[in-house]
Amino acid sequence: MKKFLIAAISCILLYLLLDTAYYRWGIYFDFHREQDIEVFAATQGKEILLDTGSGMEPFEIRGVDMGVGIPGYFSTEFAIDKETYLRWFGLIQEMGANTIRVYTILEPDFYEAVYEYNKENPTPLYILHGVWVNDYVQNSHVDAYDDSFREVLLQDCRTLVDVIHGRKKISLGYQASSASGVYTRDISDWVLGYILGVEWEDVTVAYTDHMDTDRNSYQGLYMYTSEDATPFEAMLAEVGDHMIRYESDKYKEQRLLAFSNWPTTDPLDYPPEVLKLFMKCAKVDVEHILSTDRYKSGQFASYHVYSYYPDYLAYYDSWKGEVPFAEDYRLANGDYNTYGVYLEMLTRHHKMPVVISEFGTPTSRGRAQLDAFTARSQGYMSEQEQGKALVDSYDDIRRAGCAGCVIFSWQDEWFKRTWNTMANVDLSKTAYWSDFQTNEQFFGLMAFDPGEKRSVCYTDGDVGEWTQDDLLMDNGNLRLYMKYDEKFLYFRVHKDNFDPENEKIYIPIDVTPKSGSYYANGEDVKFDRQADFLMVLDGRDNSRVLVQERYEAFRAIFAEDYGEENPYFNIPDKNSPEFRKIYLALQLGMVNALYEEDKMSEKFETGKMTFGNGNPYDADYNSVSDFYINGDEVEIRLPWQLLNFSNPAQQQIHDDYYEHYGIENLRIQSIYVGAGTSGDKGARIKMEELKLNGWGRKPTYHERLKQSYYAVKEKWT
């Protein structure tokens, strides 16, 4: 019995050792060195070729970038299940896409879904798979040759190869920025290629090139560098070479490979004023990374290119005389389509295929960048405008000679942040509510709207969804109703014989107990409580929300960037009657003698209200509308952040900026709201309490395809 137990334990230990060595460490023995390498995707000149069974044929990548977020979860929770993926794959293919790009190793459910969806599908969805580099190592004190960068990237590449071949086990926490689990599905038949890395931080590239000047060349079996290569490019060549070699030796397969890039580190030349203006300090040129005859598949150039940022060509004019095709992109108004020009500059620079692996515009109410020439801005775009922008951008991409493109992105992602609003919210709770002011959350072709099947209110003039329980104030001929969900505060105002062109409606809102005013200078109106915000409904085109100056977040955060004095030198009174317009910052930190300061300090009045139908099921739907008037009824929706809520899921607002030298959270139980008209001269508006209960970490939502989805579908099918 003792011998049996020893033998049994030995067998178990041997099994565990072999299992760990093969599925976790990736150890293998190449017993088939002479076996031919299989390739089903290759490059030829500037084209990508694909073998679908009848030989290599030109293939245009039409894809969508798929994120990892759904409401109620952060990206690192990898909460999307197999059934959701399968449903999404069907919608994506119905739209006319043939490719899905993912950025990192996802949970096993994704690979199970790819296998199940494609195994009997004569027209499968292909995968472009990324290898992530985490933000910390890119923004730390090390260069790209440090083990925390280079060695980790090499290991992550090997791990991904094993994952797509269904031969990997990843322990929780083993690999930064990726999921964990047991990967048993071989989806390699549908993995078109790899995109290694992320949008490189220019300072990391420059630091690497500065610190490692003697490491500017690499010679491998599959990739090597030209004599013009930089140390960072040599590092990329080494990583790519090792990945190709690992897959070639272990699995006898090769596939396409690209290194991620974006305009910040593009290989093009610019005049000194642009380099200074944008602090452009680094280049990554994959033309310096060459392939040997052993690499049968091929390399392509991958770029993230958006029309609005950074639009280098808008800040100098010499290119108009230097670029021979510039006139091909002149618009009817005499301006140039700088997006199209830039894309063609990229394709003409490269000898290999160019794929625009990210492009898009968000349907947020908030805005972060303005596209001056093609009206494809970063935010404050309706779903119809997003659809047109995507189609127009796609036309530019094809016209420039790119081999394909990938729309960013498939779904909206609530957890995301944006530079010009991230100080305003609790970043540890963003996944639990929909912040319509943060543009990064709304790039998707599919929206996540509040409510399990429908939202609690649609601002469309139909007041059937309002009940007596929603009544907050009744003054006889003027009644105010309110409700809320994970995205908006909703208002319904009924005014007998309402004349919107000649009569104003005032709605004061008391959010914080720390400050506020009983009246507003410039408006003949008073309140019975200290109001922090004043909504002024003044017709279809001149309505807006104003903020009492003590509670103005824009001043507290960005005043000095816009030429004002330090906001903490001259602090507004807590009860100041001055109410200001509400702004978002658009452009910061760029100062050059060629341009006036105010030209580079653009801002956007986000408190200005837009008239339109807010019902997505109506033909005249305007997704960025704020209010709708139908006779005596006015329906309004305001995003939480506009009213300085940092986390409405837990009733948190901004505390007093000047007591805390910045934004801190303050929890409240209710707000107070009232309504009056311009005809109520001298009377104080009575404000009533609206209790807030929040919803914690359990938001409700339902999926909805945006109007832009159908615009792309019409183009691609």
Sequence and secondary structure as in RCSB ss.txt:
>XXXX:A:sequence
MKKFLIAAISCILLYLLLDTAYYRWGIYFDFHREQDIEVFAATQGKEILLDTGSGMEPFEIRGVDMGVGIPGYFS
TEFAIDKETYLRWFGLIQEMGANTIRVYTILEPDFYEAVYEYNKENPTPLYILHGVWVNDYVQNSHVDAYDDSFR
EVLLQDCRTLVDVIHGRKKISLGYQASSASGVYTRDISDWVLGYILGVEWEDVTVAYTDHMDTDRNSYQGLYMYT
SEDATPFEAMLAEVGDHMIRYESDKYKEQRLLAFSNWPTTDPLDYPPEVLKLFMKCAKVDVEHILSTDRYKSGQF
ASYHVYSYYPDYLAYYDSWKGEVPFAEDYRLANGDYNTYGVYLEMLTRHHKMPVVISEFGTPTSRGRAQLDAFTA
RSQGYMSEQEQGKALVDSYDDIRRAGCAGCVIFSWQDEWFKRTWNTMANVDLSKTAYWSDFQTNEQFFGLMAFDP
GEKRSVCYTDGDVGEWTQDDLLMDNGNLRLYMKYDEKFLYFRVHKDNFDPENEKIYIPIDVTPKSGSYYANGEDV
KFDRQADFLMVLDGRDNSRVLVQERYEAFRAIFAEDYGEENPYFNIPDKNSPEFRKIYLALQLGMVNALYEEDKM
SEKFETGKMTFGNGNPYDADYNSVSDFYINGDEVEIRLPWQLLNFSNPAQQQIHDDYYEHYGIENLRIQSIYVGA
GTSGDKGARIKMEELKLNGWGRKPTYHERLKQSYYAVKEKWT
>XXXX:A:secstr
 HHHHHHHHHHHHHHHHHHIIIIIS     S TTS  EESEEEETTEEEEESSSSEEE  EEEEE  S  TT  G
GG    HHHHHHHHHHHHHTT  EEEESS   HHHHHHHHHHHTT SS  EEEEEE   HHHHTSS  TTSTTTH
HHHHHHHHHHHHHHTT EEE TTSSTTS  EEE    GGGEEEEEES S  HHHHHHHHHH TT    B SSEEE
 TT  HHHHHHHHHHHHHHHHHHHHHSEE EEEE   GGG S    HHHHHHTT      GGGEEE TT  S B 
EEEE  SSTT GGGG STHHHH TTGGGGB TTS B HHHHHHHHHHHH SS EEEEEE     SSEEE  TTTS
  EE   HHHHHHHHHHHHHHHHHTT SEEEEE SB  TT   TTTGGGS TTSGGGS  TT GGGG  SEEEEE
SSSS S   SS  TT  GGGEEEE SSEEEEEEE SSEEEEEEEETT  TTT  EEEEEE  TT  EEE TTS  
EEEEEESEEEEE TTTS EEEEEGGG HHHHHHGGGGT   TTTS   TT   EEE EEE   S   TTS HHHH
S EEETTB  BSB  TTSTTB TT  EEEETTEEEEEEEGGGGTEEEGGGTEEE  HHHHTS  EEE SEEEEE 
EETTSTT EE EEEEE    TT   EEEEE HHHHHHHHHH 
